[in-house]
């Protein structure tokens, strides 16, 4: 793609050079067209502390102390990194006049990759898969909330006398009253903002399949077609940022916070559909031609190939360890409740939406896949997907066999371990402890990355623990920013 030629031919005046941070949020710099053309080759300087921020934008490391050279070599004294553009990511933004957009990855000034870059982490995981002749493909189901801003023109939430760190969340009203799943009437009521979502996604070339009314008030869902994993992660990052910007300009407010800070809401999840493809043949490596002899449909080998069965077992074996990558906010853990179409225990099921892992398909079905229902919509997609690869690969390497499928995802029954079903960690602090102790996470991400990630997320947890008003913390930390 000749990006410089596109910038000139389309008469663009500005180009945004964007990068995805640890939390899955886009940051970057906006350059004039002439400066942007030079930066395509030279890159753009970026202060290295952007990689060290918690969700409030506080730097979680003491970069001006001598120990930083040992703790984080290459990050001394808030020095510079370089954003290197990814040419085939270039877009023209449909909501901003004469403005282009290009995704970047940070590198050190000598050109070396940065271990803490989450996109680099997914690329490294995909390389491990490729060495085994496999490729990951993903489909996305993303629930989120859209509200109408009560004072879209003047912005009550932007009153300078109320500025704080983080600031107040906006005042909003509903776009539909909820509690009427897939209601055509509610869709018609919410059509204007949903059309903005549709047009924005399609103008950016994102593979949007459907927009749906979810059960909760003002809650909606977007479903995307299957792509390779890296493209799916890039699409998720761009989609979240784009729809928030386009909707805000039209007087609406989108949030990917799992549990918005209001009474009578429904939690939002991010359901990740995944399968592996044999690179040589192009065949779905999860598909079994015929059920294994002497198995019932509650046996994974009745539906999944041996590779798929071992992969499923790896996801289950290391589910506690992966949780902090799939649900990375304090707020997201409120979703794990019984009978809420969200998982509570580490179980799999055949087309069972109460189980953490849902196996979809049957022998001979080319679309056979595993749906992980553990994620929240605010998750960093690169880390979410990389965690699946690392745990699934360990299952394949160790030839693990999963237990039988559950028919009682919120009960104990025959899924019991010492009399009780194995539960998902119930808070971020516990999830971070299991993350650091998990063998697949340590081997996959490396101890250095896990120390870095845990320190940043522990900063968020510690501030939440210290907050006198826990709900106000979540309003400012998440609703105003995610």
N, C-alpha and C positions, 0 to 999 in steps of 0.2 A: 504494500500500500504506500503510495507516494503522498505522505501527509502534507508535506510542504506545498505540493501542487494543489491539494484540496483546500488548504487554508487560503491560498491566493485566489483560486478559481471561484470559490464560494463567497468571497468578499468578507471573510471573518475578521472581526476586530480584536477579539479576545480568545484565548485558549486556556482552559483550566487543566493544570497538571495535577492529577489526583492520585492519592495513595491510601490504601486501606490500613488502618491502625490495628492495634492488638484487639480492640473491642468490636471490630467490624465496621467502623465508621470511616467515611472518606474524609481525608484532609488534603491540603495541597496549596498550590499557588496559582494565581491567574496572571498570565503574561499577555502583553500586546502581541499582535500577529507577527511583527518583525522579530521580536524577542523570542517568540515561540518557535519560529523556524530555526533559529540558531540553537535553541535548547533541545531540539529533536536529536541533534548530534552530541551536544555538550552536556546535556542533563541540566537539572535545576538543583541548586543548593537547598538543603533542608536541615534545620536545627535538630540535632540527634535526640534531644529530650522528648520530641514527639513520640518516640518509641517507648518512653518510660512513664507515660501518663496513666493514672487510674481513671475511672469513669467521671470524676469531677474535674479532670484536667490538672490535677496536682501531680507533680513529679514524684514517683515512688522511690527514687534513688537519690542519694546525696552526691550530686555530680561535681560539686566543688570541693570535695574532700579527697585527699591523696589515695584513699583506699579504692576509689572508683576504678583506677587502672587495673586493680586485681579483680574487682567484682565484675566489671563490664569493660574489658579492654576494647579500645576504639571509641569509647563514649566519654572521654575525659573532658570536663569543664564546658559542657554544652557545646561541643564542637559541631562541625558540619558533616552531614552525610550527603549523598547525591541521589536524586531521583532520576532514574533512567526510564525514558518512555518506552511503552510497548506499542509499536506502530499499528498492529492490527486491531487495537482497542479503540482507535479514534472514532469519535461520534460528533455529530452536530447536534447540540442540545435543542430540543423542540420548544422549550419554554423560555429560553433566554435569547435575546436578539443578537444575531451575528456572533455566536459563541460556540467554540469547539471544546471538546473534552477528550483527554487521553489519559489512560491509566499508566501508572509508573510503579517501579519497584525500587526500594532504597538499596544502595550499595555503598561500601566505603570508598573513600576518595581514590584508593588504589585500584578500584574496580571489583574487589572481592564482594561476594554475597554476604548479607547480614543474617546471621543465624536466627535472630529474633523476628525477622520478617515472616508473617504468617503465610503469605503466598509462597514464599520459598519453602516453608515447612510442608505445604501440600505438594509442591513440585517434588520434593525429596521423597515423600511417601509414594507418589505416583511412579517415581523411578524404581522404587523397590518392587512395586507391582509389575512394572514392565520387565524387570529382570526375571520374573517368573512367567513371562509371556501373557500377562493379563493387563486389562485396562478397566478402569471404573467408569460407569455411566450412572447418572443421577437424574431423577425427576423431582421437582419441588412442589410441595403444597404449603403455602404460607398464609397463616391467619394473622390478621392485624386489625386495628381499629381506625376508623376515619370519623372525625368530628367536624362540626362547623364552628369556626371562630366567631365568638360573640362580637368582637370589635376588630374585624379584619383590617379596617382602614387605618385606624390609629394605633392599635396594638396596646391594650392595657398592660399586657405582660412586659412591655418594653419601656415602661415609665422609668426614667433615670433615677428617680428617688427610691425605687425599690430594687435597684441593681444589687446583686449578691453573687456569691460563688459557691454553688450553682444558683442561678436565678429562679424567680417564680415561674410556675408553669402557666400556660395560657388559660383563659376562661373559654369554655367550649359548651356546645349543645350537641345533641344527637343528630345523626342523619337518618336513623331508623330506630324504632322503639325496641326491637329485638324480641326474643322468645317466640319466634315464628320461623323456624329453620327453612331456608330456601324459599321464602315467601316471594311470590311474584310482585305482590303489592309493595313489599318493603324494597325490592329491587327497583321498582319504578320510582319510589320515593327517593332512593339514593342514586338514581341514574346519573345525575350531573357529576358528582365526584367520581363515580365509577367510570364514566366516560373519559374523564381526565386521566385516570389510571390506565385505561385501555390505550388511549391515543399516545400517551407518553411511552408506555412499554413498547408498543408496536413501532413507533417512530425511532426508537433506539435499537430496533432489531431483536428485541427479547422474545423468546418463543412462548408467549402467553397463550394458554388454551382456554381458560375460563375465569370468570369473576362470579363469586357466589355470596349470597347472604348467609352469614353464620348465625348461630343461635343467640349470641349475646347482643345487647344493645350497641349499635354502631359498629358491630364486628363484621368483617368481611374476609373472604379468602381468595387468593390468587393461585392458580395452578399453571405450572410450566411444563412444557414437553421435555423429553429426555435429551440430554446432551452429555458429552464427556465431562468428567468431574471438574476439571479446572475451569471450563467455560461456565458450568453451572454455578460455581462459586463466584466467578467474576460477575455473572448476571445477577446473582442475589445481592451483592454489594451495590451494584449500580441501581438496581430496582428500588431498594430501600431509600437510597439517597434521592433518586430522581422523583419518585412519587411524593416524597415529603416536600420537595421544593416546588414542584408543579402545583400541588394541591394548595400549598400555603399562598401562592400568588393569587389563587382563585377564591380565597377566603375559607379554606378547609385546613384541617390539621390531622395528619396521619401519625400514628405512633406504633412502633413495633415492640413496645413494652409488653411483657407477657400479661400482667395484671394491672390495667390502668387504675388510678387511685380513686375509684368511685364505688359506691355500694351497688349491688345487683349487676355485677359484670361477669363475663365468662372469660376464663383464661385463654390466651392464644398459644398455639403450638406451631412448630415447624416440623412437618413430617417429611423425612428424607427417604425417598425411594431409591434403592441402590441395587445394582447387580454388576457382575464382572463379565467382561467380554474376552474371549480367547483372541489374541491379536492376530495370529496366523489365519485362523478359519473365520473369524468374525462371529462365531457362535456364542450364544449366551452361556457362560460357564456355570450358571446356576441351574440351567434346565436339565431335567432328567427325562430321558426318552420314555421310560416306563417305570412304574413304582418298583422299588426293590421288593423282591419276593418276601412273603411272610411279614409285611408291614401294614399297619393301619394308617389312616390319614393323620393321626396324632404323632407319628414318627416322621421326623424331618426328611428321612431318606425315601419316604413315600412320594415326596414332591420335589425335593432339591437333589441336585447331583452331589457327589461326594465332596467336591470343592465347596458348593453352597452349604452343605451340612456342616462342614468343619468351620467355615466362615461364620455361620450363625452361632455355633458354639463359642467361637472366639469373642463375638460381640457380647454374649451372655456372661462368659467367664470374667470379662474385664469391664462390665457395665458400670460398676461403681467407680472404677478408675477413669472412665471416659466422661462421667457425668459433668464435671466442671468445664469440659470443652463443649458440651452440648447445651447445657443450661448454666451460663456463666454469670448471672446476676443474682443478687440477694432476692430480688422480686420473683424470679422465675420459679423458685422452689415452692411457692404457694399453689402451683398448678397440680402438684402430685397428690391428688385426693381421690378417694374411692368413688367409683361410679360416675366419673366426670369425663369419660372419653380421653383420659390422660392416664399414663401408667403410674402405678404405685409400687409394684414389685418387679423384680427382674425375671421376666417370663416371656415365652413366645407363644403365639397362637396362630391357628389357621384362619386367616381373614377375621381376626378378633381385634376390634378396636380398643379393647381394654388392656390388651397386653402391650408390653414395651416394644416388642418386635412382632410385626405382623407379616406372615409369609403369604404372598399373593401369587396365584397361579396354580398350575397342576402339571403333572407329567406331560411332556410334549408341548407345553405352552412357551412360546418364544419370549413372552414378556414376563416370565417368572422372576420374581424379585423379593427383596426384603424391605419392609418399611420400618424405619426406626422412628418411634413416636416420642423419644426422649427429649428432643430439642425444643428450645424456645426461639421465637422469631428474631430475637436480638443477638443470637449466637454469631460468632465470627465463622463464616462458612468454610474458610480454609482449615481452621482447627477442627470444626465439626467433622468434615469429610476425612481429614487426615487421621482423626481418632478412629474412624471406622476401618480404615485401611490397616492401621497398626494392630488393632485388636483382631480383625478378621484374618490377617496374615498369620498371626500367632496361632490362631485356631487351625489354620490350614497346615502350618508347619508341624504342630503337635498332634494333628489328626484327632482333634477333640470331637466328641459326640455330644450333642445337646440332650437334655432330658426330654420327656414327652411334652407335647403341647398342652397348654392349659385350656380348660373350659371354665375356669373360675378365677379370672385375673385379679379380683379383689378379695379372694378368700385364701385360706391356707391350704387345705386339702392335700393332694398328693404332691404338690410343689414344695412341700415344707422342708426346711432345713432346721433341724433341732426343734421341730414343732411349729416353726413360723416361716412364712415365705421370706426370701431374701429381699430386702427393701432397697429402693433407690435412696442414696443419701438425702436427708431431709433439710439440709441447709448448705450454703456455699462453703462454710468453714470445714465441715466434714468431707465435702466433695473434694476440696483441695488436699486434704490429708490423704485420702485414698488415691488421688491422682499421683502424688509423689511416691506412694508405696507400690503402685501397680507396675508389674514387670513389663507388660506390653507398652505402656506409656513411657517408661524409662528407656526401654530399648528403641522405641520408635522416634520419640521427640528428642531424647537425650536429656541427661540430668541437668545440664546447663540451661536448656530452654525451660524445663519445668521449674527450676529455681526462679528464673526471671518471671515467668507467667504467674507463679504462685505469689510472688512478692507483690506484683501489681494488683492481683485480685484480693489478696489479704488486706491491702490498704483500703479497698472498698468495704470489705467486711468489718474491719476495725472501726471505720467511721460510722458505719451503720450501728454497730454495737454501742458506740458512744453517743449516738443521737438521742436526745430526749424525746423527740417526736418522730417515731419511726415512719409514720405515714407521710409526714412532710418531707422527710429525707427522700422517700421514693418519688414524691411529686417532683422534687427539684432534680434529683440525680438521674431519673429515668424518664418521667413523662415529659419534662421540658427539653430533653436532649436526644432521646432514642426514637 
